[in-house]
Every structure is written in C-alpha cells, then in structure tokens.
C-alpha cells in the first residue's frame, strides 16, 4: 500500500502558528480631518504618511483626564506642528482591531472636523512620519489608505460646503 505524500507546507504552517491571545486591550484614540482653503479658495486636507507609507489623518491615544476633543487638538499639534487649530464638529467614530503579540487590540478613534488657522504651511512632522502634505480635497479622498476615514472626509467636506466654512 502506498503512503500519501505529506501536505506541502504543513510543517511550516504548524511551526509559524501565532501564540494564543491572552488579553484584550482597548485603546481609545482621537484625531481629525484637518482642512484649510488655499489661495484659490479651494478646500485642502492635511494627511500624514505613517511609517508603513500609508496616508492617514493625525490621531493618537486619549490620555487620562482628557476628552476626545482635547486629544484630537493635542495630537494634531504634536504630529503636524500646526500651532493654531479650531476643533469643530464631531464626524464619527471608527473601530478596528489588530493583533500585538499575544494581545488583541480593539482600537476606537473619535474623529473631528478641524480647521487649520494661522500659518498653515509651517508644518513640522514628527520623526516617525514618512511624509506630510496638503492635498486637494478630491485627491485626499482617493489617497487615504483607510476607506472608513475616507467616508468621514466626505462627511467633513459636506459640512464645510453646507456651513460655508
């Protein structure tokens, strides 16, 4: 009787198994869809390029005693170097999960519409970023790496248009 051939890659699959998830970590964050009007009065959106070269919005962890709105303002200033911003209306909340070693991280991000004020060309991105750039609004929607944030950018653009911001 012939023996069946071993399944190709089975040992590799078994040996590369990830460790079991031992804990669930909740990480609340906040950030913003930052906009300005250029010299031609067209809306532009500020995006940052993360360490994995994905274009996204500035955001960060909510610290103890801080509201989501306060976090959005602080993180935007820290990550972009903008000195003056007006955190306007809440656009929505996105949630996603990812694995960090043996932890399952449940991240929620509160996102606000934020108007850049003052010298909006004076940007000073943090060292970990691969880029920062003002995009024409339609290009920002197409460029951003995350579809759920893209939808909130569209909602923000609607608010800008309706309220003549």
Order of alpha helices (4+ residues) and beta strands (2+ residues): alpha-beta-beta-beta-beta-alpha-beta-beta-beta-alpha-alpha
